[in-house]
Amino acid sequence: MAKILIVDDEQSIRQVLSEILSEENYQTDTAADGQEALEKLQKEAFDVVLSDVKMPRLDGMGLLEKVQEEGIDTQFIMISAHGTIDTALEATRKGAFDFIEKPP
């Protein structure tokens, strides 16, 4: 069973994504920002990180960079309600597997 870490500063987004993915038989955990996510990733292995771009303390791009610097082996999918083509290109250039826009 794949383990997915959901990182978003909106509690409702974390909850909905966790419920949907759990129903599809994925094991999920959540973090409210990039710093909390980094701490979890340093202690536990996750197959995928589903991370918002804009968050307090450590944003999604910063988290992606820290994970790569520390050599943590995981796939990144960035999500954002405020995504632009430039943001998506930057995320994939930095190593994100994909970029998904949140529905309005």
C-alpha distances in whole Angstrom, upper triangle without the diagonal:
4,7,10,13,16,19,22,25,26,24,24,22,19,19,19,16,14,15,15,11,10,12,10,7,6,7,10,13,17,20,23,24,24,25,23,20,21,22,18,17,20,18,15,12,11,9,12,15,16,20,23,26,29,28,30,30,28,27,25,27,28,24,23,26,25,22,24,27,25,22,19,17,15,15,17,18,21,22,26,28,31,30,32,32,34,31,28,30,30,26,26,28,27,24,22,19,21,23,23,25,25,27,30
4,6,10,13,16,19,23,23,22,22,20,17,18,18,15,13,15,14,10,10,13,10,8,5,6,8,11,14,17,21,21,21,22,20,17,18,19,16,15,17,17,13,10,8,6,8,11,13,16,20,22,25,25,27,27,25,24,21,23,24,20,19,22,22,19,20,23,21,19,16,14,11,11,14,14,18,19,23,25,28,26,29,29,30,27,25,26,26,23,22,25,23,20,18,16,17,19,19,22,22,24,28
4,7,10,13,16,20,20,19,20,18,15,15,16,13,11,13,13,10,10,13,12,10,6,5,6,8,11,14,17,18,17,19,17,13,15,16,12,11,14,14,10,8,5,5,7,9,11,14,17,20,23,22,24,24,22,21,18,21,21,18,17,20,20,16,18,21,19,18,14,13,10,11,12,13,16,17,21,24,26,25,28,28,29,26,24,26,25,21,21,24,22,19,17,16,17,19,19,22,21,23,27
4,6,10,13,16,17,16,17,14,11,13,14,10,9,12,12,8,10,13,12,11,7,6,5,6,8,11,14,15,14,16,14,11,13,15,12,11,14,14,11,9,6,6,5,6,7,10,14,17,19,18,21,21,19,18,15,18,19,15,15,18,18,15,17,20,19,18,14,13,10,9,10,10,13,14,17,20,22,22,24,25,26,22,21,23,22,18,19,22,20,17,15,14,15,16,16,18,17,20,23
4,6,10,13,14,14,15,13,10,12,13,10,9,13,13,11,12,15,15,14,10,9,6,5,6,7,11,11,11,13,11,8,10,12,9,9,12,12,10,9,6,8,6,5,6,8,11,14,16,15,17,17,15,15,12,15,16,12,13,16,15,13,16,18,17,17,13,13,10,10,10,10,12,13,16,19,21,20,23,24,25,21,20,22,21,17,19,21,19,17,14,15,15,16,16,18,17,20,22
4,7,10,11,10,12,9,6,9,10,7,7,11,12,10,12,15,15,15,12,11,7,6,5,6,9,10,10,13,11,8,12,13,11,11,15,16,14,13,10,11,9,6,5,6,8,12,14,13,15,16,14,13,11,14,15,12,13,17,16,15,18,20,19,19,16,16,13,12,10,10,10,10,13,15,18,18,21,22,23,19,18,21,20,17,18,21,19,17,14,15,14,14,13,15,13,16,19
4,7,9,10,12,9,7,11,12,10,10,14,15,14,15,18,18,19,15,14,11,9,6,5,6,6,7,10,9,7,10,12,11,11,15,16,15,15,12,14,11,7,6,5,6,9,10,9,11,12,11,10,8,12,12,10,11,15,14,13,17,19,18,19,16,17,14,13,11,10,9,9,11,14,16,16,19,21,21,17,17,20,19,15,17,20,18,17,14,15,15,14,14,14,13,16,18
4,5,7,9,7,6,10,11,10,11,14,15,15,17,19,20,21,18,17,13,11,8,7,5,6,8,11,10,9,13,15,14,15,18,19,18,18,16,17,14,11,8,6,5,8,8,7,10,12,11,9,9,13,13,12,14,17,17,16,19,21,21,22,19,20,17,16,13,12,10,9,9,11,13,14,18,20,20,17,17,20,19,16,19,21,19,19,16,18,16,14,13,13,11,14,16
4,6,9,8,8,11,13,13,14,17,18,18,20,22,23,24,21,20,16,14,10,8,5,6,9,11,11,11,14,16,15,17,20,21,20,21,19,21,18,14,12,10,8,10,8,6,7,10,11,10,10,14,14,13,16,18,18,19,22,23,23,24,22,23,20,20,17,16,13,12,11,12,14,16,19,22,22,18,19,22,21,18,21,24,22,22,19,21,20,17,16,15,13,16,16
4,5,5,7,9,10,11,12,15,16,17,18,20,22,23,21,20,16,14,11,10,7,9,13,15,14,14,17,19,18,20,23,23,23,23,21,22,19,16,13,11,9,12,10,9,11,14,14,13,13,17,18,17,19,22,22,22,25,26,26,27,25,25,22,21,19,17,15,12,11,11,14,16,20,23,23,20,20,24,23,20,23,26,24,24,21,22,20,18,16,15,12,14,14
4,5,5,6,9,10,11,12,14,15,16,18,20,21,19,18,14,12,9,9,7,11,14,16,14,14,18,18,17,19,22,22,21,22,20,22,19,16,14,13,12,15,14,12,13,16,16,16,16,20,20,18,21,24,23,23,26,28,27,28,25,26,23,22,20,18,17,15,14,15,17,19,23,26,26,23,23,27,26,23,25,28,26,26,23,24,22,20,18,17,14,16,16
4,5,5,6,9,10,11,12,14,15,17,19,20,18,18,15,14,11,12,11,14,17,19,17,17,21,22,20,22,25,25,24,24,21,23,20,17,15,14,13,16,15,14,16,19,19,18,18,21,22,21,22,26,26,25,28,30,30,30,27,27,24,23,21,19,17,14,14,14,17,19,23,25,27,23,23,27,26,24,26,29,28,27,24,24,22,20,17,16,13,13,14
4,5,5,6,8,10,11,12,14,15,17,18,16,16,13,13,10,11,10,12,15,18,16,15,19,20,19,20,23,24,22,22,19,20,17,14,11,11,10,13,13,13,15,18,18,16,15,18,20,18,20,23,23,22,25,27,27,28,25,25,21,20,17,15,14,11,11,11,14,16,20,22,23,20,20,23,23,20,22,25,24,23,20,20,18,16,14,13,9,11,12
4,6,5,6,9,10,11,12,14,15,16,14,13,10,9,6,8,8,11,13,16,13,12,16,17,15,17,20,20,19,19,16,17,14,12,10,10,10,14,14,13,15,17,17,15,14,18,19,17,18,22,21,20,23,26,25,25,22,22,19,18,16,14,14,12,13,14,17,18,22,24,25,21,21,24,24,20,22,25,24,23,19,20,18,17,15,15,12,14,16
4,6,5,6,9,10,10,12,14,15,14,13,10,10,8,11,11,14,17,19,16,15,19,20,17,19,23,22,20,21,18,19,17,15,13,13,14,17,18,16,18,20,20,19,18,22,23,20,22,25,25,24,27,29,28,28,25,25,21,21,19,17,17,15,16,16,20,21,25,27,28,25,24,28,27,24,26,29,27,26,23,23,21,20,18,17,14,15,17
4,5,5,6,9,10,11,13,14,13,14,11,12,11,13,14,16,19,21,19,18,21,22,20,21,25,25,22,22,19,19,17,16,13,14,14,18,18,18,20,23,22,20,19,22,24,22,23,26,26,25,28,30,30,30,26,26,22,21,19,17,16,14,15,15,19,20,23,25,27,24,23,26,27,23,25,28,27,26,22,22,20,18,16,15,12,13,14
4,5,5,6,8,10,11,12,11,11,9,10,10,12,13,15,17,20,18,16,19,20,18,19,22,22,20,19,16,16,13,12,9,11,12,16,17,17,20,22,20,19,17,20,22,19,20,23,24,22,24,27,27,26,23,22,18,17,15,13,13,11,13,14,18,18,22,23,25,22,20,24,24,21,22,25,24,22,19,18,16,15,13,14,11,12,15
4,6,5,6,9,10,11,9,9,6,7,8,11,13,15,17,19,17,15,18,19,16,17,21,20,17,17,14,15,13,12,10,12,14,18,19,18,21,22,21,20,18,21,23,20,20,24,24,22,24,27,26,26,22,21,18,17,16,15,16,14,16,18,21,21,25,27,28,24,23,26,26,23,24,27,25,24,20,20,19,18,16,17,15,16,19
4,6,5,6,9,10,10,10,9,11,11,15,16,19,21,23,20,18,22,23,20,21,24,23,21,20,17,18,16,16,14,16,17,21,22,21,24,25,25,23,21,25,26,23,24,28,27,25,28,31,30,29,26,25,21,20,19,18,19,17,19,20,23,24,27,29,30,27,26,29,29,26,27,30,29,27,23,22,21,21,18,19,16,17,19
4,6,5,7,9,9,11,10,12,13,16,18,20,22,24,22,20,23,24,21,22,25,25,22,21,17,17,15,15,13,16,17,20,22,22,25,27,25,24,21,24,26,24,24,27,28,25,28,31,30,29,26,24,21,19,18,16,17,16,18,19,22,22,25,27,29,26,24,27,28,24,25,28,28,25,22,20,19,19,16,17,15,15,18
4,5,5,7,5,8,7,10,12,15,17,19,20,23,20,18,21,22,19,19,22,22,19,17,14,13,12,13,11,14,16,20,22,22,24,26,24,23,20,23,25,22,21,25,25,23,25,28,27,26,22,21,17,16,16,14,16,15,18,19,23,22,25,26,28,25,23,26,26,23,23,26,25,23,20,18,17,17,16,17,16,17,20
4,5,5,5,6,7,10,12,16,18,21,22,24,21,19,22,22,19,19,23,21,18,17,15,14,14,15,14,17,19,23,24,24,26,27,26,25,22,26,27,24,24,27,27,24,27,30,28,27,24,22,19,18,18,17,19,18,21,23,26,26,29,30,32,28,26,29,30,26,26,30,28,26,23,21,21,21,19,21,19,20,23
4,5,7,9,10,14,16,19,21,24,25,27,24,22,25,26,23,23,26,25,22,21,18,17,17,18,16,19,21,25,27,26,29,30,29,28,25,28,30,27,27,30,30,28,30,33,32,30,27,25,22,21,21,19,21,20,23,24,27,27,30,31,33,30,28,31,32,28,28,32,31,28,25,23,22,22,20,22,20,20,23
4,6,9,11,14,16,20,22,24,25,27,25,22,25,26,22,22,26,25,21,20,16,15,15,16,15,19,21,24,27,27,29,31,29,27,25,27,29,26,25,29,29,26,28,31,30,29,25,23,20,18,19,17,20,19,22,24,27,26,29,29,31,29,26,29,30,26,26,29,29,26,23,20,20,21,19,21,19,20,23
4,7,9,13,16,19,22,24,25,27,24,21,24,24,21,21,24,22,19,17,15,14,14,16,16,19,22,25,28,27,30,31,29,28,25,28,29,26,25,29,28,25,27,30,29,27,24,22,19,18,19,18,21,21,24,26,29,28,31,32,33,30,28,30,31,27,27,30,29,26,23,21,21,22,21,23,22,23,26
4,6,10,13,16,19,21,21,23,21,18,20,21,17,17,20,19,16,14,11,10,10,12,13,16,19,22,25,24,27,27,25,24,22,24,25,22,22,25,25,22,24,27,25,24,20,18,15,15,16,15,18,18,21,24,27,26,29,29,31,28,25,28,28,24,24,27,26,23,20,18,18,20,19,21,20,22,25
4,7,11,14,17,19,19,21,18,15,18,18,14,15,18,16,13,12,9,10,11,12,13,16,19,22,24,23,25,26,24,23,21,24,24,21,21,24,23,20,23,25,23,22,19,17,15,15,16,16,19,19,22,24,27,27,30,31,31,28,26,29,28,25,25,28,26,23,21,19,20,21,20,23,21,23,26
4,7,10,14,15,16,18,15,12,15,16,12,13,16,15,12,12,9,10,10,10,10,13,16,19,21,19,22,22,21,20,18,21,22,18,19,22,21,18,21,24,22,21,18,17,14,14,14,14,16,16,19,21,24,24,27,28,29,26,24,27,26,23,23,26,24,22,19,18,19,19,18,20,19,21,24
4,7,11,13,13,14,11,9,13,12,9,11,14,13,11,11,9,12,11,10,10,12,14,18,19,17,19,19,18,18,16,19,20,16,17,20,19,17,20,22,20,20,17,17,14,15,15,15,16,16,19,21,24,24,27,28,29,25,24,27,26,22,23,26,24,22,19,19,20,20,19,21,19,22,24
4,7,9,11,12,9,8,11,12,9,11,14,14,12,13,11,14,12,10,9,10,12,15,16,14,15,16,15,15,14,17,17,14,16,19,18,16,20,22,20,21,17,18,15,16,14,14,14,14,16,18,21,21,25,26,27,23,22,25,24,21,22,25,22,21,19,19,19,19,18,19,17,20,21
4,6,7,8,6,5,9,9,8,10,13,13,13,14,13,15,13,10,10,9,11,13,13,11,12,12,11,12,12,15,15,12,14,17,16,15,18,20,19,20,17,18,16,16,14,15,14,14,16,18,20,20,24,26,25,22,22,24,23,19,22,24,21,20,18,20,19,19,18,19,17,20,22
4,7,8,7,8,11,12,11,13,16,17,17,18,16,18,16,13,12,10,10,12,11,8,9,10,10,10,11,15,14,12,15,18,17,17,20,21,20,22,19,21,18,19,16,16,15,14,14,16,18,19,23,25,25,21,21,24,22,20,22,25,22,22,19,21,20,19,18,18,17,19,20
4,6,6,6,9,10,11,12,15,16,16,17,16,18,16,12,12,9,9,10,9,6,6,7,6,7,8,11,11,9,12,14,13,14,17,18,18,20,17,19,17,17,15,15,13,13,13,16,17,18,21,23,22,18,19,22,20,17,20,22,19,19,17,20,19,18,18,18,17,20,21
4,6,5,6,9,10,10,12,14,15,16,14,17,14,11,11,8,9,9,9,7,8,7,5,5,6,9,7,5,9,11,9,10,13,14,14,16,14,16,15,15,12,13,12,13,14,17,17,18,20,22,21,17,18,20,17,15,18,19,16,16,15,17,18,17,18,18,18,21,23
4,5,5,6,9,10,11,13,14,16,16,18,17,13,14,12,13,13,13,10,9,6,5,8,10,12,9,7,11,12,10,11,14,14,14,16,14,17,16,17,15,17,16,17,18,20,21,21,24,25,24,20,21,23,20,18,21,22,18,19,18,20,21,20,21,22,22,25,26
4,5,5,6,9,10,11,12,14,14,17,16,13,14,12,13,14,14,11,11,9,9,11,12,14,12,10,13,15,12,12,16,17,15,17,15,17,16,17,16,17,16,17,18,21,22,22,25,27,26,22,23,25,23,20,22,24,21,20,19,21,22,21,22,22,21,25,26
4,5,5,6,9,10,10,11,11,13,12,9,10,9,11,13,14,11,12,11,9,10,10,12,11,8,10,13,11,10,14,15,13,15,12,14,12,14,12,14,13,15,17,19,21,21,24,25,24,21,21,23,20,17,19,21,18,17,16,18,18,18,19,20,20,23,25
4,5,5,6,9,10,11,11,14,13,10,13,11,14,14,15,13,13,11,9,11,10,12,10,7,9,11,8,7,11,12,10,12,10,12,12,14,13,15,15,17,19,22,23,22,25,26,25,21,21,23,20,17,19,20,17,16,16,18,19,19,21,22,22,26,28
4,6,5,7,9,11,12,16,15,13,15,14,16,18,18,15,15,13,11,14,14,16,13,10,13,14,11,10,14,14,12,14,12,14,14,17,16,18,18,20,22,25,26,26,28,30,28,25,25,26,24,21,23,24,20,20,19,21,23,23,24,26,25,28,30
4,5,5,6,8,9,13,13,11,13,13,16,18,19,16,17,15,14,15,14,17,15,12,14,15,13,11,15,16,13,14,11,13,12,15,15,17,17,19,21,24,26,26,28,30,29,25,25,27,24,21,23,24,21,20,19,20,21,22,23,24,24,27,29
4,5,5,6,7,10,10,9,12,13,16,17,19,17,18,16,14,15,14,15,14,10,11,13,10,8,11,13,10,11,7,9,9,12,12,15,16,18,21,24,25,25,27,28,27,23,23,24,22,19,20,21,18,17,16,17,19,20,21,24,23,27,29
4,6,8,10,13,14,13,16,16,19,20,21,19,19,17,15,17,16,17,15,12,13,14,11,9,12,12,9,10,8,10,11,15,15,18,19,22,24,27,28,28,30,31,29,26,26,27,24,21,22,23,20,19,18,20,22,23,25,27,27,30,33
4,7,10,13,15,14,17,18,21,22,24,21,21,19,18,20,19,20,18,15,16,17,14,12,15,16,12,13,10,12,13,16,17,20,21,23,26,29,30,30,32,33,32,29,28,30,27,24,25,26,23,21,21,22,24,25,27,29,28,32,34
4,7,10,12,12,15,16,20,22,23,22,22,21,19,20,18,20,19,15,16,18,15,13,15,17,13,13,10,11,11,14,15,18,20,22,25,28,30,29,31,32,31,28,27,28,27,23,24,26,22,20,20,20,22,24,25,27,27,30,32
4,7,9,10,14,15,19,21,23,22,23,22,20,20,18,19,19,15,15,17,15,12,14,16,13,12,8,8,8,11,13,16,18,20,24,27,29,28,30,30,30,27,25,26,25,21,22,23,20,18,17,17,20,21,23,25,25,29,31
4,6,7,10,13,16,19,21,20,22,21,19,18,16,18,18,14,14,16,15,12,14,16,14,13,9,8,6,8,10,12,15,17,21,24,26,24,27,27,27,24,22,24,23,19,19,21,19,16,15,14,16,18,19,22,22,25,28
4,7,10,13,17,19,22,22,24,23,21,20,17,18,19,15,14,17,16,13,14,17,16,14,10,8,5,6,9,11,14,17,20,23,25,24,26,26,26,23,21,22,22,18,17,20,18,15,13,12,14,17,18,21,21,24,27
4,6,9,13,15,18,18,21,21,18,17,14,15,16,13,12,15,15,12,13,17,16,14,11,9,6,5,6,7,11,13,16,20,22,20,22,22,23,20,18,19,19,15,15,17,16,13,10,10,11,13,14,17,17,20,24
4,6,10,12,15,15,17,17,14,13,10,12,13,10,9,13,13,10,12,16,15,14,11,10,7,6,5,6,8,10,14,17,19,17,20,21,21,17,16,18,17,13,14,17,14,12,10,10,11,12,13,15,15,19,22
4,7,10,13,13,16,17,15,12,9,12,14,11,11,14,15,13,15,18,18,18,15,14,10,9,6,5,6,7,10,14,16,15,17,18,19,16,14,17,16,12,14,17,15,13,10,10,10,9,10,12,12,15,18
4,6,9,9,13,14,11,9,6,9,11,9,9,13,13,12,14,17,17,18,15,15,12,11,7,6,5,6,8,12,13,13,16,17,17,13,13,15,14,11,13,16,14,13,10,11,11,9,10,11,11,15,17
4,6,7,11,13,11,8,6,9,11,10,11,14,15,15,17,19,20,21,18,19,16,14,10,9,6,5,5,8,10,10,13,15,15,12,12,15,14,11,14,17,15,15,12,14,12,10,9,10,9,13,14
4,6,10,12,10,6,4,6,9,9,10,12,14,14,16,18,19,20,19,19,17,15,11,10,6,6,6,9,9,8,11,13,13,9,10,13,11,9,12,14,13,14,11,14,12,10,10,10,11,14,16
4,7,10,9,5,6,8,10,11,12,14,15,17,19,20,21,23,21,22,20,19,15,14,10,9,7,9,8,10,12,15,14,11,13,16,14,12,16,17,16,17,15,18,16,13,13,12,12,15,16
4,7,6,5,7,10,10,10,13,15,15,16,19,20,21,22,21,22,20,19,16,15,12,11,10,12,12,13,16,19,18,14,16,19,17,15,18,20,18,19,17,19,18,16,16,15,14,17,18
4,6,6,10,12,11,11,15,16,15,17,20,20,21,23,22,24,22,22,19,18,16,15,14,15,15,17,19,22,21,17,19,22,19,18,21,22,20,21,20,23,22,19,20,19,18,21,21
4,7,10,12,10,10,14,14,13,15,18,18,18,21,20,22,21,22,19,19,17,17,17,18,18,19,22,24,22,19,21,23,20,18,22,22,19,21,20,23,23,21,22,22,21,24,24
4,7,8,6,6,10,10,10,12,14,15,15,18,17,19,18,18,15,16,14,15,15,17,17,17,20,22,20,16,18,20,17,15,18,19,16,17,16,19,20,18,19,20,19,23,24
4,6,5,6,9,10,11,12,14,15,16,18,17,19,17,17,13,13,11,12,11,14,13,14,16,18,16,13,14,16,14,12,15,16,14,15,14,17,16,15,16,16,16,20,20
4,5,5,6,9,10,10,12,14,15,16,15,16,14,13,10,10,7,9,10,13,13,12,14,16,15,11,12,14,12,9,12,14,11,12,10,13,13,11,13,14,14,18,19
4,5,5,6,9,10,11,12,14,15,15,16,14,13,10,11,8,11,11,15,14,12,14,15,13,9,11,12,9,7,10,11,8,10,9,13,13,12,14,15,16,20,22
4,5,5,6,9,10,10,12,14,14,16,15,15,12,14,12,14,14,18,17,16,17,18,16,13,14,15,12,10,13,13,10,12,12,15,16,15,17,18,19,23,24
4,5,5,6,9,10,11,12,11,13,12,12,10,12,11,13,14,18,18,17,19,20,18,15,15,16,14,11,14,14,11,11,11,14,15,15,17,18,19,23,24
4,6,5,6,9,10,11,10,11,10,10,7,10,9,12,14,18,18,16,18,18,16,13,13,14,11,8,10,11,8,8,8,11,12,13,15,17,19,22,24
4,5,5,6,9,10,10,12,12,12,11,13,13,16,17,21,20,18,19,19,17,14,15,15,12,10,12,11,7,9,10,13,15,15,18,20,22,26,27
4,5,5,6,9,9,12,12,13,12,15,15,18,19,23,22,21,22,23,21,18,18,18,15,13,15,15,11,12,13,16,18,18,21,23,24,27,29
4,6,5,6,5,8,8,10,10,13,14,17,19,23,23,21,23,23,21,18,18,19,16,13,14,15,11,10,11,14,16,17,20,22,23,27,29
4,5,5,6,8,9,10,10,14,15,18,20,24,24,22,23,22,21,18,18,17,15,13,13,13,9,8,10,13,16,17,20,23,24,28,30
4,6,8,11,12,14,14,17,18,21,23,27,26,24,25,25,23,20,20,20,17,15,16,15,11,12,14,17,19,20,24,26,27,31,33
4,6,9,11,14,14,18,19,22,24,28,28,26,28,27,26,23,23,23,20,18,18,18,14,14,15,18,21,22,25,27,28,32,34
4,6,9,12,13,17,18,22,24,28,28,26,28,27,25,23,22,22,20,17,17,17,14,12,14,16,19,21,24,27,28,32,34
4,6,9,11,15,16,20,23,26,27,25,27,27,25,23,22,22,20,17,17,17,14,12,13,15,18,19,22,25,26,29,32
4,7,10,13,16,19,23,26,27,25,27,26,25,23,21,21,20,17,16,17,14,12,12,13,16,18,21,24,25,28,31
4,7,10,13,16,19,23,24,22,24,23,23,20,18,19,18,15,14,16,13,10,10,10,13,15,17,20,21,25,28
4,7,10,13,17,20,21,19,21,20,20,18,15,16,16,12,11,14,12,9,7,6,9,12,14,17,19,22,25
4,6,10,13,17,18,16,17,17,17,14,12,14,13,9,9,12,10,8,5,5,7,9,11,14,16,19,22
4,7,10,14,15,13,15,15,16,13,10,12,13,9,9,12,11,9,6,6,5,6,7,11,12,15,18
4,7,11,11,10,12,13,13,10,8,11,11,7,9,12,11,10,7,8,6,5,6,8,10,14,16
4,7,9,8,11,12,14,10,9,13,13,10,12,15,14,14,10,11,9,6,5,6,6,10,12
4,5,5,9,11,12,9,9,13,13,11,14,16,16,16,13,14,12,8,7,5,5,9,10
4,6,9,12,14,11,12,15,16,14,17,20,19,20,17,18,15,11,9,6,5,7,7
4,7,10,11,9,10,14,14,13,16,18,18,19,17,18,15,12,10,8,8,10,10
4,7,8,6,7,10,11,10,13,15,16,17,14,15,12,9,8,6,8,11,12
4,5,5,6,9,10,11,12,14,15,17,15,16,13,10,10,9,12,14,14
4,5,5,6,9,10,11,12,14,15,14,15,12,10,11,10,14,16,17
4,5,5,6,9,10,10,12,14,13,15,13,11,13,13,16,18,19
4,5,5,6,9,10,11,13,11,13,11,9,11,11,14,16,18
4,5,5,6,9,10,11,9,10,8,6,8,9,13,15,17
4,5,5,6,9,10,9,11,9,9,12,13,16,19,21
4,6,5,6,9,9,12,11,10,13,14,17,20,22
4,5,5,6,5,8,8,7,11,13,15,19,21
4,5,5,4,6,6,7,11,14,17,20,22
4,5,7,9,10,11,15,17,20,23,26
4,6,9,11,12,15,18,20,24,26
4,6,9,11,14,17,20,23,26
4,6,7,11,14,16,20,22
4,7,10,14,16,19,22
4,7,10,13,16,19
4,7,10,13,16
4,6,9,12
4,6,9
4,6
4
